[in-house]
Amino acid sequence: MSEHPRTVPFLIELAWRCLDYHRHARCGKCTATGFCPAAEAARTRIRAWRRYRSVFGWR
Protein backbone atom coordinates (compact mmCIF):
# COMPACT_ATOMS: atom_id res chain seq x y z
CA MET A 1 0.00 0.00 0.00
CA SER A 2 1.60 3.24 -1.10
CA GLU A 3 0.95 6.43 0.77
CA HIS A 4 0.05 9.63 -0.96
CA PRO A 5 2.47 12.48 -0.35
CA ARG A 6 1.14 15.13 1.96
CA THR A 7 0.44 18.05 -0.28
CA VAL A 8 -0.95 21.43 0.58
CA PRO A 9 -4.27 22.22 -1.12
CA PHE A 10 -4.00 24.65 -4.01
CA LEU A 11 -6.08 27.39 -2.34
CA ILE A 12 -3.88 27.24 0.76
CA GLU A 13 -0.78 27.51 -1.39
CA LEU A 14 -2.25 30.60 -3.06
CA ALA A 15 -3.07 32.05 0.36
CA TRP A 16 0.56 31.63 1.45
CA ARG A 17 1.74 33.28 -1.77
CA CYS A 18 -0.60 36.21 -1.10
CA LEU A 19 0.83 36.67 2.40
CA ASP A 20 4.40 36.39 1.09
CA TYR A 21 3.65 39.08 -1.48
CA HIS A 22 2.09 41.38 1.11
CA ARG A 23 5.09 40.97 3.38
CA HIS A 24 7.16 43.04 0.93
CA ALA A 25 4.72 44.97 -1.26
CA ARG A 26 1.22 46.38 -1.51
CA CYS A 27 -1.54 45.61 -3.95
CA GLY A 28 -4.33 47.80 -5.34
CA LYS A 29 -6.69 46.72 -2.55
CA CYS A 30 -4.38 47.77 0.30
CA THR A 31 -5.45 50.82 2.29
CA ALA A 32 -3.17 53.59 3.50
CA THR A 33 -3.18 52.02 6.98
CA GLY A 34 -1.81 48.76 5.60
CA PHE A 35 -5.03 46.74 5.86
CA CYS A 36 -5.79 44.52 2.88
CA PRO A 37 -8.96 42.44 2.54
CA ALA A 38 -7.16 39.96 0.29
CA ALA A 39 -4.44 39.35 2.87
CA GLU A 40 -7.02 39.05 5.65
CA ALA A 41 -8.96 36.48 3.61
CA ALA A 42 -5.73 34.54 3.07
CA ARG A 43 -5.01 34.53 6.82
CA THR A 44 -8.56 33.35 7.55
CA ARG A 45 -8.31 30.56 4.98
CA ILE A 46 -5.00 29.31 6.43
CA ARG A 47 -6.38 29.39 10.01
CA ALA A 48 -9.47 27.41 8.93
CA TRP A 49 -7.30 24.84 7.14
CA ARG A 50 -5.12 24.43 10.23
CA ARG A 51 -8.20 23.91 12.42
CA TYR A 52 -9.55 21.33 9.96
CA ARG A 53 -6.22 19.53 9.91
CA SER A 54 -5.99 19.46 13.70
CA VAL A 55 -9.44 17.87 13.95
CA PHE A 56 -9.39 15.47 11.00
CA GLY A 57 -5.66 15.07 10.39
CA TRP A 58 -3.97 14.87 7.02
CA ARG A 59 -6.02 13.24 4.30
URPE-V480734 format. One record per residue. N is the residue number from 1. RES is the residue in one small letter. SS is DSSP state (hx for helix, st for strand, lp for the rest). PSI is psi in degrees with one decimal (999 if undefined). D_LAST is the distance of its C-alpha to the last C-alpha in whole Angstrom. Layout:
# URPE-V480734
<<N:RES:SS:PSI:D_LAST> <N:RES:SS:PSI:D_LAST>>
This chain:
# URPE-V480734
<<1:m:lp:119.0:15> <2:s:lp:140.7:14> <3:e:lp:147.1:10> <4:h:lp:141.5:9> <5:p:lp:145.5:10> <6:r:lp:107.0:8> <7:t:lp:151.7:9> <8:v:lp:134.4:10> <9:p:lp:150.5:11> <10:f:hx:-42.7:14> <11:l:hx:-32.4:16> <12:i:hx:-39.6:15> <13:e:hx:-42.6:16> <14:l:hx:-37.0:19> <15:a:hx:-42.5:19> <16:w:hx:-39.6:20> <17:r:hx:-39.4:22> <18:c:hx:-46.7:24> <19:l:hx:-38.5:24> <20:d:hx:-41.8:26> <21:y:hx:-46.1:28> <22:h:hx:-13.6:29> <23:r:hx:-29.1:30> <24:h:hx:-13.8:33> <25:a:lp:175.6:34> <26:r:lp:153.0:34> <27:c:lp:-177.2:34> <28:g:lp:-17.9:36> <29:k:lp:-12.2:34> <30:c:lp:140.0:35> <31:t:lp:172.6:38> <32:a:lp:-26.0:40> <33:t:lp:-6.6:39> <34:g:lp:-4.4:36> <35:f:lp:138.8:34> <36:c:lp:123.2:31> <37:p:hx:-30.6:29> <38:a:hx:-43.0:27> <39:a:hx:-37.7:26> <40:e:hx:-39.3:26> <41:a:hx:-38.3:23> <42:a:hx:-44.1:21> <43:r:hx:-43.8:21> <44:t:hx:-42.2:21> <45:r:hx:-42.3:17> <46:i:hx:-42.7:16> <47:r:hx:-44.1:17> <48:a:hx:-40.6:15> <49:w:hx:-41.1:12> <50:r:hx:-40.7:13> <51:r:hx:-44.0:14> <52:y:hx:-45.8:10> <53:r:hx:-38.2:8> <54:s:hx:-28.4:11> <55:v:hx:-48.1:11> <56:f:hx:-9.5:8> <57:g:lp:179.1:6> <58:w:lp:142.0:4> <59:r:lp:999:0>>
